[in-house]
């Protein structure tokens, strides 16, 4: 036997109110609809369920037998199964995992940590770096709550993305570098010894593609995997490095370095946050995404 749950709601309402019309009013339905529901229940259960006694509808033994458990089932469904679970940042004591590059940690993490600590003081924050091929699986499994940065490989229709802001690249040299002025010429750019950074981000790969399209080949004197060592590397040399502007500004504040603009415009790129469709309606994910966009982003719609 298959019985519509809404029919059982009518059963409980008639039992409580003693009237089909009062039950209909409680359930915000018409009286004929409530009567039809009672007829369907009678046919389905093979019992009158209610008989009239004076002005009230009195339950039969069969109705009395099933009413208590029916009420329990409706209570569980209405209060435990159907409602979207609430998320309270102030009471959250779990772990939040963000995937970002070394640049992301240097640029994003301080402000994010301050805001997360303010709203969710019991939360534990973890950052990790993953290969591009690992990102979608980590988001699907919930091992990563959000991916932040420039990750053009995340194009699956299962992945939502939201633009935070656009960014660009610039050049960094030591304060006493022979190059003068705010911008170098192409000849100066080609004559300089360059540092090439190969970290887990994708901005350098994008820049290399742009150089190839222009037919430009740099003199690479040093390869490294980290941006954070650049201040020390360029301090006692005439090396030049192309890097994200936000990282260059960090080095200007903390090292003996200055920014000099490249001889040609470098296209800007979007930094985004990414999450999996499985968690799009999850209250914790919604809170975290809103926090990240509020700290780092410009208003922009989330798009799958």
C-alpha positions in Angstrom: 0.0 0.0 0.0 1.3 3.4 -0.9 -0.1 6.4 1.0 0.7 10.0 0.4 2.3 11.7 3.4 -0.1 14.6 3.0 -3.0 12.3 3.5 -1.6 11.3 6.9 -1.4 15.0 7.7 -5.1 15.2 7.1 -5.7 12.2 9.3 -3.8 13.9 12.2 -5.6 17.2 11.7 -9.0 15.6 11.7 -8.1 13.7 14.9 -6.9 16.9 16.6 -9.8 19.2 15.5 -12.7 16.7 15.3 -13.8 18.3 12.1 -13.0 18.0 8.4 -13.6 21.7 7.8 -11.4 22.7 10.8 -8.7 20.3 9.6 -8.8 21.9 6.2 -8.4 25.3 7.7 -5.4 24.2 9.8 -3.7 22.8 6.7 -4.6 25.8 4.5 -6.6 23.6 2.0 -10.2 23.6 0.9 -12.8 21.6 2.7 -13.6 19.5 -0.4 -9.9 18.7 -0.8 -9.8 17.6 2.9 -12.9 15.4 2.4 -11.3 13.9 -0.8 -8.2 13.1 1.2 -10.2 11.4 3.9 -12.0 9.3 1.3 -8.7 8.3 -0.2 -7.4 7.3 3.2 -10.5 5.3 3.9 -10.2 3.4 0.6 -6.4 2.9 1.1 -6.7 1.6 4.7 -10.0 -0.2 4.4 -11.5 1.5 7.4 -13.9 4.4 8.1 -11.3 6.0 10.3 -13.7 8.6 11.7 -17.5 8.4 12.4 -19.6 11.4 13.3 -20.8 11.7 16.9 -22.8 14.9 17.4 -20.7 17.8 16.0 -17.4 15.9 16.2 -15.7 13.3 14.1 -14.6 10.4 16.4 -11.7 8.1 15.5 -12.2 4.4 15.0 -9.9 1.9 16.8 -7.9 1.6 13.6 -7.3 5.4 13.4 -6.4 5.5 17.1 -3.9 2.7 16.5 -2.0 4.5 13.8 -2.4 8.1 14.9 0.5 8.2 17.5 3.1 6.7 15.2 1.9 8.9 12.3 2.4 12.0 14.5 5.9 10.9 15.3 6.8 10.3 11.7 5.4 13.8 10.7 7.3 15.4 13.5 10.6 13.8 12.4 10.1 14.7 8.8 9.0 18.3 9.5 11.7 19.1 12.1 14.7 16.8 11.3 14.5 15.8 7.6 12.9 18.6 5.6 14.5 21.7 7.2 17.8 22.8 5.8 20.3 22.4 8.7 21.4 25.7 10.1 25.0 26.7 10.4 26.2 28.9 13.2 29.8 30.2 12.6 30.1 31.2 16.3 29.5 27.6 17.4 31.5 25.9 14.6 34.5 24.0 15.9 35.5 22.0 12.8 38.1 22.5 10.1 38.0 24.7 7.0 40.3 23.7 4.2 41.3 26.1 1.5 43.3 25.2 -1.6 45.6 28.0 -2.8 49.0 28.6 -4.2 52.0 30.1 -2.3 51.0 33.5 -3.7 47.5 32.9 -2.4 48.7 32.2 1.1 50.8 35.4 1.1 48.1 37.6 -0.4 44.8 36.1 0.7 45.4 34.3 4.0 46.1 37.1 6.5 42.8 39.0 5.8 40.8 35.7 5.5 42.2 34.4 8.8 41.3 37.6 10.6 37.7 37.5 9.4 37.2 33.8 10.0 38.6 34.1 13.6 36.2 37.0 14.1 33.1 35.1 12.9 34.1 31.5 13.8 36.6 31.7 16.7 36.5 27.9 17.2 37.3 27.1 13.6 40.6 25.5 12.5 41.9 26.7 9.2 44.0 24.6 6.9 45.6 25.5 3.5 46.9 23.0 1.0 48.3 23.0 -2.5 47.1 20.4 -5.1 47.8 19.6 -8.7 45.2 20.9 -11.2 44.1 17.3 -11.8 43.3 16.8 -8.2 41.2 19.8 -7.6 37.8 18.6 -8.8 38.0 15.3 -6.9 39.0 17.1 -3.7 36.1 19.5 -4.0 33.6 16.7 -4.7 34.8 14.7 -1.7 34.7 17.7 0.6 38.4 17.4 1.4 38.6 21.0 0.2 35.9 23.6 1.0 37.1 26.2 -1.5 39.8 26.7 -4.1 41.1 30.2 -4.4 43.2 31.8 -7.1 43.9 31.4 -10.8 42.9 27.9 -11.9 41.8 27.9 -15.5 41.6 24.1 -15.6 38.6 24.1 -13.3 36.0 24.2 -16.1 33.8 21.2 -15.3 30.0 21.9 -15.3 30.1 20.4 -11.8 32.2 23.3 -10.5 30.8 26.7 -9.6 33.1 29.7 -9.8 32.9 33.3 -8.7 35.2 36.1 -9.7 36.9 37.9 -6.9 38.9 40.5 -8.7 41.3 40.9 -11.7 45.0 41.0 -11.2 48.1 41.7 -13.3 51.8 41.0 -13.5 54.7 43.5 -13.1 58.5 43.4 -12.6 60.6 43.6 -9.5 64.2 44.7 -9.2 66.5 45.8 -6.3 66.4 49.5 -5.3 69.8 50.2 -6.7 69.2 48.4 -10.0 70.8 50.1 -13.0 67.4 50.3 -14.7 65.9 53.7 -14.0 62.5 55.1 -14.4 59.1 53.6 -13.9 59.1 51.5 -17.0 61.8 49.6 -19.0 62.2 49.4 -22.8 61.9 46.1 -24.7 65.7 46.1 -25.3 66.3 46.5 -21.6 63.8 43.7 -20.8 65.6 41.4 -23.2 69.1 42.3 -22.0 68.4 41.6 -18.3 69.0 38.2 -16.6 65.6 36.9 -15.4 64.4 34.8 -12.6 61.7 32.3 -13.7 59.4 31.2 -10.9 57.6 27.8 -11.4 55.3 27.5 -8.4 51.9 25.7 -8.2 50.1 28.7 -9.6 49.3 29.3 -13.3 50.0 33.0 -13.8 53.6 32.4 -15.0 52.4 29.8 -17.5 49.9 32.4 -18.9 52.8 34.9 -19.2 55.0 32.4 -21.0 52.2 31.9 -23.5 51.9 35.6 -24.0 55.7 35.9 -24.6 55.6 33.1 -27.1 52.7 34.8 -29.0 54.9 38.0 -29.2 58.0 36.1 -30.3 59.9 37.2 -27.2 62.5 35.0 -25.5 64.0 36.0 -22.2 67.4 35.2 -20.8 66.6 32.9 -17.8 69.5 33.0 -15.4 67.7 31.3 -12.5 64.8 28.9 -12.0 63.0 28.7 -8.6 59.8 27.3 -7.2 59.0 30.0 -4.7 58.1 33.7 -4.8 59.0 34.3 -1.2 62.7 34.0 -1.7 62.9 36.6 -4.4 63.6 39.5 -2.1 66.9 37.9 -1.0 67.7 36.7 -4.5 67.5 40.1 -6.2 68.9 42.1 -3.3 72.6 41.6 -4.3 72.1 41.1 -8.1 70.8 42.7 -11.2 68.2 40.0 -11.7 64.7 40.9 -12.7 61.6 38.9 -12.1 58.1 39.0 -13.5 55.5 38.3 -10.8 52.0 39.1 -9.6 51.7 42.7 -8.6 50.4 41.8 -5.1 53.5 39.8 -4.4 55.7 42.5 -5.8 54.1 45.0 -3.4 54.7 42.6 -0.5 58.5 42.5 -1.4 58.6 46.3 -1.8 57.3 46.6 1.8 59.6 44.0 3.3 62.7 44.0 1.1 65.1 46.4 -0.6 63.1 46.2 -3.9 61.1 48.4 -6.2 58.6 47.8 -9.0 59.3 48.6 -12.6 56.7 48.1 -15.3 57.3 45.8 -18.3 57.8 47.3 -21.8 54.5 46.0 -23.1 51.0 45.5 -21.5 50.4 42.1 -19.9 46.8 41.0 -20.0 45.0 40.9 -16.6 43.6 37.6 -15.2 40.8 36.9 -12.9 41.3 35.4 -9.4 38.3 33.3 -8.4 36.9 31.0 -5.8 35.6 27.6 -6.8 33.3 25.1 -5.2 31.5 21.8 -6.2 27.9 21.7 -7.1 27.3 19.1 -4.3 27.9 21.8 -1.7 26.2 24.7 -3.5 23.3 24.7 -1.1 25.2 23.6 2.0 24.9 26.3 4.8 28.5 26.1 5.8 29.7 26.5 2.2 27.3 29.4 1.6 28.7 31.1 4.8 32.3 30.5 3.7 31.8 31.6 0.1 30.0 34.8 1.3 32.9 35.5 3.7 35.5 35.0 1.1 33.7 37.2 -1.4 33.2 39.9 1.2 36.9 39.9 2.2 38.5 39.5 -1.2 36.0 40.2 -4.0 34.1 42.6 -6.0 30.3 41.9 -6.3 29.8 39.2 -9.0 27.3 36.4 -9.6 28.3 32.8 -9.1 28.3 30.9 -12.3 28.5 27.1 -12.9 
